[in-house]
Amino acid sequence: MDTKYFSIVGYSGSGKTYLIKNIIKYLTKKGYKVCVIKSMHHPGFGIDIKGKDTAIYGEAGATLISYIAPESSGIIYRAENVRSKIFKIVEKEVDFVILEGIKDMNFIPQIALINEIDDLDIFINNNTVGVYSHKIDLKDHELYIEFEKIPGIVEKLAYPHIPLLNCQKCGYKSCAEFYNHFLKGDVKLEKCVARDVDDVFLYVNEKNIALNRFAANLLKNILVGCIETLKLPAKSISDIQLEIKF
């Protein structure tokens, strides 16, 4: 699934929750599946409350705990730097991932919500495509966007994770240059040929390694060919996962 990402950043009270709620309504009304990933900066925050079973299991040494309830389920990672793991899980399920409060990721467009004028220097970076505030007047700012237009901009500019091949087949010198021109509206996302590789993923030490179409097909055909010589529990192959340990 060609999952696309967009980030909403700003301090507490800037209106992130209200804006994201409107973005979700806009996208789901158009038939998209949406995930929201919220960054929490409070030490000790979690749903595994001390004294409850999930916390007890974690304190005993479990690094991953899952709970299943009648109306919702979840996975608790008791570890640091699990962002990529979470992205990998949700990308199989949704069309859009809206990030709340995550501003340190490159190649993800963002809109900054501003409480006071000094916030502009803090939240604006190369990924910022717009600013908005319900507290101060920003209408003269070059990046100002009207509130009602933000959901449509999210749909248009949300950007997928792509292998940073710098293959130059799009006509630009690097993926970064392509991304910057995409944000300006100079080029369409379909021009990126690397997006064609969405069926084979290679991870080395949990890091995603970029594949071009040739390498992806080669790995896929070799692996499928080997597997088809084995006695399989199912008649058809729908998904393959290979883990090699050294």
Stockholm file with secondary structure:
# STOCKHOLM 1.0

chainA/1-246         MDTKYFSIVGYSGSGKTYLIKNIIKYLTKKGYKVCVIKSMHHPGFGIDIKGKDTAIYGEAGATLISYIAPESSGIIYRAENVRSKIFKIVEKEVDFVILEGIKDMNFIPQIALINEIDDLDIFINNNTVGVYSHKIDLKDHELYIEFEKIPGIVEKLAYPHIPLLNCQKCGYKSCAEFYNHFLKGDVKLEKCVARDVDDVFLYVNEKNIALNRFAANLLKNILVGCIETLKLPAKSISDIQLEIKF
#=GR chainA/1-246 SS CCCEEEEEECCTTSSHHHHHHHHHHHHHHTTCCEEEEECCCSTTCCSSCTTSHHHHHHHHTCSEEEEECSSCEEEEECSSCCHHHHHHHHTTTCSEEEEESCCCCTTCCEEEECSSTTHHHHHCCTTEEEEECSSSCCTTSTTBCCGGGHHHHHHHHCEECCCCCCCCTTSSSSHHHHHHHHHHTSSCGGGCGGGGCCSCCEEETTEEECCCHHHHHHHHHHHHHHHTTSCCSSSSCCCCCCCCCC
#=GC SS_cons         CCCEEEEEECCTTSSHHHHHHHHHHHHHHTTCCEEEEECCCSTTCCSSCTTSHHHHHHHHTCSEEEEECSSCEEEEECSSCCHHHHHHHHTTTCSEEEEESCCCCTTCCEEEECSSTTHHHHHCCTTEEEEECSSSCCTTSTTBCCGGGHHHHHHHHCEECCCCCCCCTTSSSSHHHHHHHHHHTSSCGGGCGGGGCCSCCEEETTEEECCCHHHHHHHHHHHHHHHTTSCCSSSSCCCCCCCCCC
//
